[in-house]
Amino acid sequence: MIWRFSLLLAAYLPLAAHFLRMGEWAAAVPLAILPLFALTLKTLVIRFLQVVLVCGVFLVWLPTAYEIGQMRIATGQPWLRMAAIMAGVMLFSLAASWCAGGIRKVDS
């Protein structure tokens, strides 16, 4: 359970940091605190946390990667490394969401 919770926390903190960088405290603070609710071990809460992470991938990380990529291409800067990093962040978030489903199960 601890490693699954750690993955969940590690996926939420960059999402919160992204909003904090934009000055959106109203989104950053709840996103930083939200993973703590997984400790309640309620199925509905864990499903909600999973859905928020998946939405974060498609509504935050994917558009951000596209915008940064377009900016880098327009200015003639290399974009492949940025695309690989953003793909890693998105895959990690999706993997953390998938792993969070087993938080209620007892690890042996």
Backbone bond lengths (Angstrom), bond angles and torsions (degrees), N, CA, C in turn:
res aa  C-N    CA-C-N  psi(-1)  N-CA   C-N-CA  omega(-1)  CA-C   N-CA-C  phi
1 M - - - 1.445 - - 1.523 110.99 -
2 I 1.313 117.51 -37.42 1.465 120.26 -176.17 1.519 111.07 -65.39
3 W 1.335 117.75 -42.21 1.456 118.70 -179.22 1.526 111.49 -68.06
4 R 1.311 117.39 -33.22 1.471 120.25 177.51 1.529 110.38 -68.59
5 F 1.318 116.03 -41.23 1.461 119.68 177.19 1.526 110.71 -65.12
6 S 1.324 116.99 -38.48 1.466 120.89 178.80 1.525 111.30 -63.03
7 L 1.331 116.62 -40.71 1.469 119.91 176.59 1.527 111.06 -63.22
8 L 1.315 115.57 -41.97 1.459 120.33 179.64 1.531 110.58 -61.86
9 L 1.318 115.47 -45.58 1.462 120.39 178.42 1.526 111.01 -63.54
10 A 1.326 116.54 -42.41 1.464 120.98 -179.57 1.527 112.27 -66.81
11 A 1.309 118.34 -22.38 1.464 121.18 176.80 1.527 111.76 -85.09
12 Y 1.323 116.31 -32.55 1.465 120.06 -178.89 1.530 112.68 -77.19
13 L 1.311 118.04 -34.97 1.467 119.78 -175.33 1.533 113.73 -63.88
14 P 1.342 120.51 -43.16 1.472 118.13 174.95 1.522 112.90 -63.46
15 L 1.327 116.41 -33.52 1.464 119.76 177.17 1.525 109.90 -64.51
16 A 1.322 116.52 -43.46 1.466 120.56 176.97 1.524 110.63 -65.21
17 A 1.325 116.90 -40.27 1.464 120.64 179.57 1.528 111.51 -64.85
18 H 1.317 116.62 -33.71 1.465 120.38 177.11 1.528 110.56 -60.95
19 F 1.329 115.96 -45.77 1.458 119.29 179.19 1.524 111.62 -70.50
20 L 1.320 116.69 -34.52 1.460 120.22 177.98 1.523 110.46 -64.21
21 R 1.316 116.93 -38.40 1.466 121.06 177.93 1.528 111.60 -62.67
22 M 1.318 116.21 -31.52 1.456 121.17 178.28 1.528 112.48 -83.79
23 G 1.346 116.56 -2.68 1.458 120.39 179.91 1.515 113.72 83.34
24 E 1.318 116.88 13.64 1.462 121.99 -178.78 1.524 110.60 -92.68
25 W 1.320 116.11 76.07 1.462 120.94 -179.53 1.518 112.01 -62.09
26 A 1.332 116.66 -33.79 1.462 120.91 -177.84 1.525 111.94 -64.42
27 A 1.314 118.31 -24.18 1.464 121.53 176.38 1.522 111.06 -97.96
28 A 1.319 117.40 -34.38 1.462 121.38 -174.94 1.527 112.55 -67.33
29 V 1.308 117.16 -45.50 1.465 120.51 -176.27 1.532 111.54 -64.93
30 P 1.336 120.00 -48.94 1.475 118.04 177.44 1.531 113.21 -61.56
31 L 1.340 116.95 -37.13 1.460 118.78 179.29 1.523 111.90 -66.84
32 A 1.316 117.37 -30.34 1.462 120.37 177.88 1.526 111.36 -74.59
33 I 1.320 116.34 -30.63 1.467 120.88 -176.63 1.530 112.05 -90.71
34 L 1.303 117.24 -27.11 1.466 122.71 -173.57 1.532 114.66 -52.04
35 P 1.329 120.73 -42.09 1.477 118.86 -178.69 1.522 113.87 -61.72
36 L 1.310 118.10 -22.59 1.463 120.14 179.40 1.524 112.11 -63.78
37 F 1.313 116.47 -24.29 1.456 120.14 178.63 1.525 112.01 -68.87
38 A 1.318 117.64 -16.74 1.470 120.48 176.89 1.516 110.75 -64.79
39 L 1.315 117.04 -22.38 1.458 120.67 179.63 1.523 112.57 -67.55
40 T 1.324 117.51 -14.31 1.465 120.23 176.10 1.527 111.15 -72.03
41 L 1.324 116.20 -19.44 1.467 123.59 179.36 1.527 113.58 61.41
42 K 1.304 117.30 23.81 1.464 121.75 176.56 1.526 108.91 -84.36
43 T 1.308 117.23 134.26 1.460 122.04 -176.73 1.525 111.67 -59.91
44 L 1.319 116.69 -43.45 1.460 120.43 -178.46 1.528 111.39 -63.88
45 V 1.311 117.30 -39.18 1.468 121.70 179.33 1.525 110.28 -65.66
46 I 1.311 116.48 -43.51 1.463 120.22 -179.36 1.523 110.62 -66.09
47 R 1.313 117.24 -40.62 1.477 120.45 176.73 1.533 110.41 -62.30
48 F 1.324 116.47 -41.03 1.466 120.29 177.70 1.530 110.27 -60.81
49 L 1.324 117.51 -44.14 1.460 121.25 179.28 1.526 111.23 -63.01
50 Q 1.320 116.70 -37.33 1.456 120.33 177.14 1.529 111.17 -65.59
51 V 1.315 116.33 -43.54 1.466 120.66 -179.29 1.532 110.48 -64.34
52 V 1.327 117.22 -40.61 1.464 120.62 179.22 1.525 110.29 -62.25
53 L 1.322 117.69 -40.69 1.465 119.93 178.58 1.522 111.67 -65.29
54 V 1.314 117.30 -43.36 1.465 120.08 179.16 1.532 109.77 -64.56
55 C 1.319 117.14 -41.78 1.471 120.42 176.12 1.521 110.55 -62.71
56 G 1.324 117.03 -37.20 1.458 120.81 177.48 1.512 112.15 -61.09
57 V 1.329 116.29 -37.14 1.465 119.65 178.30 1.519 110.42 -65.10
58 F 1.334 116.52 -49.21 1.454 120.06 -173.64 1.531 114.32 -82.40
59 L 1.327 117.52 -25.41 1.463 119.63 -177.29 1.530 113.57 -103.49
60 V 1.336 117.54 -15.45 1.462 120.11 -179.01 1.518 111.21 -119.89
61 W 1.337 117.35 -60.03 1.465 119.38 -173.02 1.521 113.20 -68.52
62 L 1.312 118.20 -42.94 1.463 120.34 -178.71 1.532 112.16 -64.37
63 P 1.344 119.57 -49.37 1.470 118.84 176.32 1.528 113.06 -63.42
64 T 1.326 117.16 -35.20 1.463 120.11 178.50 1.519 110.40 -65.11
65 A 1.316 116.70 -43.82 1.466 120.30 178.30 1.525 110.76 -61.44
66 Y 1.319 116.47 -41.35 1.459 120.19 179.13 1.533 111.21 -63.95
67 E 1.320 116.37 -46.01 1.472 120.14 -178.81 1.528 111.74 -64.19
68 I 1.310 116.48 -45.03 1.470 119.40 179.88 1.524 109.73 -65.95
69 G 1.326 116.65 -40.43 1.463 120.28 177.78 1.517 111.96 -61.42
70 Q 1.315 116.73 -44.96 1.465 120.09 178.74 1.525 111.57 -62.98
71 M 1.325 116.36 -39.99 1.459 120.40 179.04 1.532 110.67 -64.67
72 R 1.324 116.56 -43.15 1.460 120.57 -178.47 1.535 110.94 -68.28
73 I 1.309 117.59 -39.16 1.461 120.81 177.90 1.520 110.20 -65.52
74 A 1.339 116.81 -41.97 1.462 121.07 -178.89 1.523 112.13 -64.96
75 T 1.322 116.86 -32.29 1.469 119.86 -179.25 1.527 112.08 -93.78
76 G 1.322 117.49 2.34 1.452 121.03 177.23 1.519 114.63 77.67
77 Q 1.318 117.12 16.78 1.461 120.79 179.04 1.530 109.18 -88.95
78 P 1.330 116.91 156.56 1.470 118.59 176.92 1.528 110.90 -66.85
79 W 1.308 115.63 142.33 1.460 119.77 -175.57 1.528 113.42 -123.52
80 L 1.320 117.37 -11.99 1.455 120.52 -174.15 1.532 112.47 -65.16
81 R 1.329 117.71 -41.91 1.466 120.29 179.51 1.519 110.61 -64.52
82 M 1.340 116.83 -41.75 1.459 120.60 177.50 1.522 110.51 -61.12
83 A 1.325 116.78 -41.29 1.464 120.59 179.53 1.526 110.73 -64.30
84 A 1.318 117.16 -38.68 1.465 120.62 178.97 1.527 110.69 -67.32
85 I 1.318 117.25 -40.90 1.458 121.01 178.89 1.526 110.49 -64.77
86 M 1.314 116.41 -46.23 1.469 119.60 179.94 1.531 111.30 -65.53
87 A 1.333 117.17 -36.70 1.464 120.07 176.20 1.525 109.97 -63.64
88 G 1.324 116.73 -39.38 1.463 120.38 176.76 1.513 112.22 -63.40
89 V 1.322 116.70 -41.43 1.464 120.77 178.25 1.528 110.31 -63.59
90 M 1.320 116.33 -42.99 1.467 119.52 -179.95 1.526 111.26 -66.39
91 L 1.324 116.99 -43.83 1.465 120.06 179.16 1.524 111.39 -65.02
92 F 1.328 117.03 -39.06 1.457 120.15 177.71 1.522 110.86 -63.54
93 S 1.322 117.12 -42.31 1.470 120.53 178.91 1.524 111.31 -62.99
94 L 1.331 116.51 -42.44 1.463 119.46 178.49 1.527 111.16 -66.66
95 A 1.330 116.84 -39.68 1.467 120.06 178.23 1.528 110.89 -65.79
96 A 1.322 117.39 -39.80 1.458 120.84 178.59 1.525 110.37 -65.01
97 S 1.316 116.53 -38.68 1.462 120.32 177.37 1.522 110.28 -63.71
98 W 1.311 116.80 -42.87 1.459 120.91 -179.95 1.529 110.84 -64.89
99 C 1.332 116.74 -43.86 1.467 121.33 -179.21 1.528 112.06 -68.14
100 A 1.306 117.12 -27.36 1.467 120.23 -178.60 1.512 112.01 -64.38
101 G 1.317 117.01 -21.33 1.450 119.97 178.64 1.514 113.10 -62.25
102 G 1.312 118.27 -21.54 1.449 121.59 -178.79 1.520 114.14 -98.08
103 I 1.318 117.95 11.77 1.464 120.69 -178.92 1.524 110.47 -60.44
104 R 1.294 118.00 -36.08 1.473 120.65 -177.44 1.516 112.30 -73.88
105 K 1.334 117.69 -22.68 1.455 120.68 -178.81 1.520 110.08 -75.85
106 V 1.294 115.85 147.62 1.469 120.54 179.04 1.521 107.91 -82.99
107 D 1.341 116.62 122.10 1.458 120.68 176.64 1.512 109.20 -75.79
108 S 1.329 115.96 136.99 1.466 118.45 179.05 1.497 112.03 -106.79
